[in-house]
């Protein structure tokens, strides 16, 4: 049976994504994104799942950096998961009696309207499923959590309300990582590049893709960390084939890395 690592407690959205990406796998939670990537690099698990972008909160920059820091890891697949946030309590809990709500900070921001309408106190947790686990263990009807329905099912929480997020169109995109490239990659790719500190260097790098009819889907800049105020760019591309991608990377030159075809 294959194994898939993810960040968080059982029932977290990353766990849900792992089960979708590798349906017959055993899923294993880790305390952080870094620990998840390290577990895959060491061979503790066969795959790892990392969230990379939320439709409301934006990108998860650290997880692109981890792909650069672990050159043996490759993106092999992606999935987009609709985020259904639930208000979860314990036996005897009612929405009008809640005083405190717990969750991951990003999830709390996504239910701001609900929290402010009730005047609830916020408390942060490491992840959404962990918040559900905490409030079930606490067994206080005045303390609720914001988390996935799967977490409520796993830990015995009571769903008080579903789809409580402020924006109905709330999705998170996840990468599935492996220590081997995808067996049959599609037309998507993710590249990490570091460009020279000169006028037009980023434009020239991106033109290498545009000149070959490769579509730029996503771009994020991150500090190099080793050279002050130098930036590394993570670029997601569509409309990729081997010949055009190879030609584009040759034209860019410099410090670059193919992070995956998927």
N, C-alpha and C positions, 0 to 999 in steps of 0.2 A: 504493500500500500504506500503510495507517495505521501510525503509530508510537506506541509506548507506553513511557513512562519508568518506571523503578522504582529503588529504592535497592538497591545491592549489585552483585555480580559475576554474569555469566551463570550460570544454574543455581540462583540463590538462590530461596527460597520465593516472594518477590515476583515473580520472573521467571516462575515456574510459574503464579502467580495471573494475571499479565498475559496469558500465553498462553491461559489458560482464558477470561478475560473478552473478549479480542479475538483469536480464534483465527488470523486471517489477518494479524496485525500483525508488524511488525519491533519487537523489544523492545530497549531501550537502558538500560544500567545507569548510575547516578549515585552519587557518593560519599556522599550523605546524603539524608535526607528533605527538608531545606530545598532542596538543589540540585535535587531531583526536581520539587518544586512550582514553583521558579523557572523550570525548563526548560519546563514546561507554560505558565506565565504569559507567557513570552517567545515562545511559538509554536515552540519547537525540536522539540516532539513534539505529537501530536494528543490523546493521553490520558496520564494518569499513574495509577499504582497505589500506594496507601499502605496498610500494615497499620494497623488501628485497635483490634483487640481480640484477645487470645489467651485461650483457655479456661483456661489454667493461670496465665499471668503477668499477666492482666488487661489494662486498656486501654493504648493508646499515646497518652498525652496530647498530645504535641507535634504529632501529625498533625491533631488537632482545631483546635489553635491556628493551624496553617498555613492551614486553610480560612478562618479569620477574617481572617488577615493578607493573604490574596490574594482580595479580594472578587470577582474575575472568574472564579474557579474554582467549579465546581459538582459535587456528587456526582451521578452518573447511573446507577450500578449498584453492586451489591455481590456478593461471593461468599465462601463459607466453605470453606477448604481444610483437609483433614485433614493434620496435620503428622506425616509419617513421618521420624523422625530415624534416620540410618544411621551406623554406625561405619565410617569409610573409611580405608584404609591404602594402602600401595604394594606393589609386588611383593616377596614374601618376608615380608610382615608377618603376624603372628599375634597374636591377642588377648592371649595370655599373655605376650607379649614387649614389649608396649607400655609405655612409661614416661611419655609425655606425650600429652595430647589437647588439640586446639585447636578453638575455635568462637566464635561470638558469645556474649556473657555470658548472654543469655536462654536460648539452647540448652543451654549448660553447666548451668544451673540445672535444666533439664528432664530431664537424665540424671544427676542427683546420685547416685542409688543405684548406677548402674553404675560411676561414677568412684570412689566411696568403697569399693565392694566390691573394686576392683583396686588402690586406692592410687595412681592416676595423678595426675601433676602437671597442672594446668590452665594453659592460655595462651589469652588472648582475641584475637579477630580482629574485623574490621569487620563481617563477615557470615558466614553458614554456608558459602556457596559460595566466598568468599574463603579460608576456612580450608582447604577441600579443595584449592584451587589452590595454596596455600602448601605443604601437605605433599607434594603431587605434585612440585612444583619442588624441595623439599628432598630427597626420595627417601631418607628415613631410615626403615627399618622399625620403629623404636622410637617414631615420632611419628605419631599418627593424628588424624583430624578427625571432628567430628560435623556432618553436613550432609545435604542432599537427595540422593536417588539420581540426579537429573538432573545435579547437579554432578559426581558421580563419573563419569557417562557422558561429560560434556563434557571433563573434564580428564584422564581416563584413570586415575582412582583405582580401587582394588579394594574392593568392599563386603565388609567382614568380618562385619557383622551388621546386620539390618534391625529397624526398630521398637524401638529401644533406649530410647525415652523412658520415664520412670517411670510416667506415666499414659497408658493406652491411648486415652482420650477426649481427645485433644489436637487442637484446631482453632484456626486463625487466620482472622479475618474481615478482608477487604480492601475498600476503596472504590475504584471506578473514577472518576476525575475528568476533567472536560472543561471547555473554556471556554464551552460552551453548555449550557443545561438539557437534561434528558432529553426526547426527542421524545414518549415516551408513558410518563410516570411512573406508578408503581403507588401503593400506599397508604402508603408510608413517607416520612418526612421527617426532616431533621436541622436543628435550629435552634440558633443561638447567642444568648444573652440576657444582659444585665447588669442586675441589679435594684438598687433603692435599698437603702441600708444602714439598714434599719428593721425592727422586729419584724414578722414575717409576710410580708415582701416575696416571698420565694421560694415560700412556701405559696400566696400569691395568684396568682403567675405560673403555678404548676403547676395550680392550680384552674381556670384558664382553659381548659386542655386537658381536664381531667376533666369539667368541666361540659358539654362538647360531645362527650362519648363518644370522645375521642381517647386512645388507650392510650399511656402512658409506658413505653417499653421500656428506656431507658438514660439515665443522668444522670452527668455528670462535671463537677467544679468545677476551674477553673484561675485562678491569680492574674491580675488585670487588667494588671499590670506598670507601668501609668502612674499608678495610684492605689494606694498601699500598703494592703494588707489588704482591697481590694475584689476581688470574684470575679466571673468570667464563667462562665456555666453552658452546657454543651453538652447538648442534649436530643435524643434520638432517639425518634420517634413512629411508631406504627402506627395503622391505621384512619383515615387522613387523606383528606379530599377538599378541593377548593379552597375551598368556601364555609365549612366549619367551621374550616379552618386560618386563613383570612383573618380570620374573626371572633375566633378565639383570640388571634392576634397583635395585633389592634386593641385587645383588652381588656387585654393585657399592657402595650403601649406601650413607651416608653423606648428604650434602645439594644438593638437586636435585628437579626438577620440570618438569612435563609433560606439554608442552606448546600447544600441539594439536596433534590430529590424523586426517588425511585428505587424 
